[in-house]
Amino acid sequence: MPRIEDYALIGDEQTAALVGKDGSVDWLCLPRFDSAACFARLLGDEENGHWRIAPKGADGPCTRRAYRPGTLVLDTEWETDEGAVRVTDLMPQRDRAPDLVRVVEGLSGEVTVRSTLRLRFDYGSIVPWLRRSDGHRVAVAGPDSVWLRSEPQVRTWGEDLSTHSEFTVREGETVAFVLTWHPSHEPRPPQIDPLESLATSVEDWQAWSARCRYDGPHKDAVLRSLITLKALTYAPTGGIVAAATTSLPEELGGVRNWDYRYCWLRDSTLTLGALLSCGYHEEAEAWRNWLVRAVAGAPADLQIMYGLAGERRLPEFELPWLAGFAGSKPVRIGNEAVKQLQLDVYGEVMDSLALARSSGLSSKPHMWSLQCALMDFLSSAWQQPDEGLWEVRGGRRQFVHSKVMVWVAADRAVRTLEQHPEMGGDLEGWRVLRDEVHREVCEKGYDAERNTFTQSYGSRELDAALLLIPRVGFLPPHDPRVVGTVEAIRDELGHHGFLRRYSTDGTTVDGLPGDEGTFLVCSFWLADALHMIGRTKEARELFERLAGLTNDLGLLSEEYDPVHDRHLGNFPQAFSHIGLVNTALALFGGEEAG
């Protein structure tokens, strides 16, 4: 059974595929990240759809694999008794339709290669009707149509509701396959040249990577994280999905399986900061523009997440025919947490737009009036309990992090008006709000006996999100209450050298049974906080351990199980990669490589 970290990511900035070490594409949603999968083996078995290309008889993993430097183009190689072969996988920037290109190249000897394609639409539940047309294989079911194009000399046949090919490659020979999706009611889109697309993709990705301004230690890891964020961007709108997958478990066999193929506001400021700091202003502006469009509307209706284009309805349902990754059920589509109240997102939006303004991004019409409307709502609603940053399903509480982010919203509004008084707004009212929130948090959210802020008012539980208190400026880093909070969280939420986001032992805060792994972005936050309170050596040691958790391709999931040494949660996870970039910038941003 593959592990989560066994997968590689390829994509075209509108959707993505996961490719295993065995050469099998086990996850692909077409035409968008949030569309139904036509390959769902990741969450089921081979009969739920996959496409494997590998030497005939090679049942295990490849010999080696790697991305071409600075790209999202994947090379997977096998060495066999007969010779060596390479499969290069990519999804070129699309024109009219998404294409999955797979190029087989002989490296030495003479190797027989086998391709097995099982298309199963609607998350592995629908077997399409297959036919031949102009020498191609065409699969159709309802709204979906997929064309498989290969070289004329490749023998292709149908068997067991699958399409099989077998061919031999010698050193220097190439055989290319192209899988193209389009709506079944439309004509087939123009064909692409696979080798030309490969060359263009490598050139385009490397040109993009060359724009990276970071030149400190771990540059390869930082650049791979930035490439991953770019790959998780839905190019038509600028929205960035939290992950390419749904329902990869936070505990093997557990029920914490969520759909992360949407855009979260909680990521906004950290994402914007990472892109701006590394020189990617165009991407930062596209993300900011997506944010402004998505949150437009009544302030009371602000959501914690949206669809790729800002869609608001993300109904959650289960797919009972899928067994789940490693038997982890249910498999969920959509996300019911979209209906939750999380006051922290108001702070995230205000902070993001303040950062965008101070960084020189072009102003958007009505942006300030939107911010004023958000503040008017927050002034009357900030004392409500909410579900908090982590989307708990155990009932609303007075979460301290949420109140801190209310303070951030008021603080950024005040600072904006102080710098630009001509914009107009309730400066005095927002100052009063800022002071009132600060006073209440320090009185009700702080445990003086233990010298730490707590997860919620009156609680003894801790929350890794409290590590952001010095980062957002709520208190200075060397305030004894900040130092005490950092130490308490490190000691109480630490697990084998990494950090849980909160305790799941004996608490019902999230309303769910079972456990979860250490949360990678929280461990990066701990490194940030340690650095801010003057413990840079400790922070760098933690960063080194975290950077060592990336898989062989530099990718991170949402969580990590340090006991069994494996990744958990949806993959690859934008939040984890944002954490890696921002912590590297904080720790090494002023250093030269080497």
Sequence and secondary structure as in RCSB ss.txt:
>XXXX:A:sequence
MPRIEDYALIGDEQTAALVGKDGSVDWLCLPRFDSAACFARLLGDEENGHWRIAPKGADGPCTRRAYRPGTLVLD
TEWETDEGAVRVTDLMPQRDRAPDLVRVVEGLSGEVTVRSTLRLRFDYGSIVPWLRRSDGHRVAVAGPDSVWLRS
EPQVRTWGEDLSTHSEFTVREGETVAFVLTWHPSHEPRPPQIDPLESLATSVEDWQAWSARCRYDGPHKDAVLRS
LITLKALTYAPTGGIVAAATTSLPEELGGVRNWDYRYCWLRDSTLTLGALLSCGYHEEAEAWRNWLVRAVAGAPA
DLQIMYGLAGERRLPEFELPWLAGFAGSKPVRIGNEAVKQLQLDVYGEVMDSLALARSSGLSSKPHMWSLQCALM
DFLSSAWQQPDEGLWEVRGGRRQFVHSKVMVWVAADRAVRTLEQHPEMGGDLEGWRVLRDEVHREVCEKGYDAER
NTFTQSYGSRELDAALLLIPRVGFLPPHDPRVVGTVEAIRDELGHHGFLRRYSTDGTTVDGLPGDEGTFLVCSFW
LADALHMIGRTKEARELFERLAGLTNDLGLLSEEYDPVHDRHLGNFPQAFSHIGLVNTALALFGGEEAG
>XXXX:A:secstr
   GGG EEEE SS EEEE TTSEEEEEESSSTTS EEE GGGS GGG EEEEEETT  S  SEEEE TTSS EE
EEEE SSEEEEEEEE    SSS EEEEEEEEEEEEEEEEEEEE  HHHHTB  EEEEETTEEEEEETTEEEEEE 
 TTSEEEEETTEEEEEEEEEBT EEEEEEEEEETTS       HHHHHHHHHHHHHHHHTT    STTHHHHHHH
HHHHHHTEETTTTEE SBS B   SSTTSS   B  SEEGGGHHHHHHHHHHTT HHHHHHHHHHHHHHH S GG
G  SEE TT       EE TT   GGG    EES GGGG   THHHHHHHHHHHHHHHTT    TTHHHHHHHHH
HHHHHHTTS B TTTT SS  B BHHHHHHHHHHHHHHHHHHHH GGG   HHHHHHHHHHHHHHHHHHSEETTT
TEE SBTT    BGGGGGHHHHTSS TTSHHHHHHHHHHHHHHEETTEE SB  SS  TT   S   EEHHHHHH
HHHHHHHTT HHHHHHHHHHHHTTS TTS   SEEETTTTEEESSSSBHHHHHHHHHHHHHHHTTS   
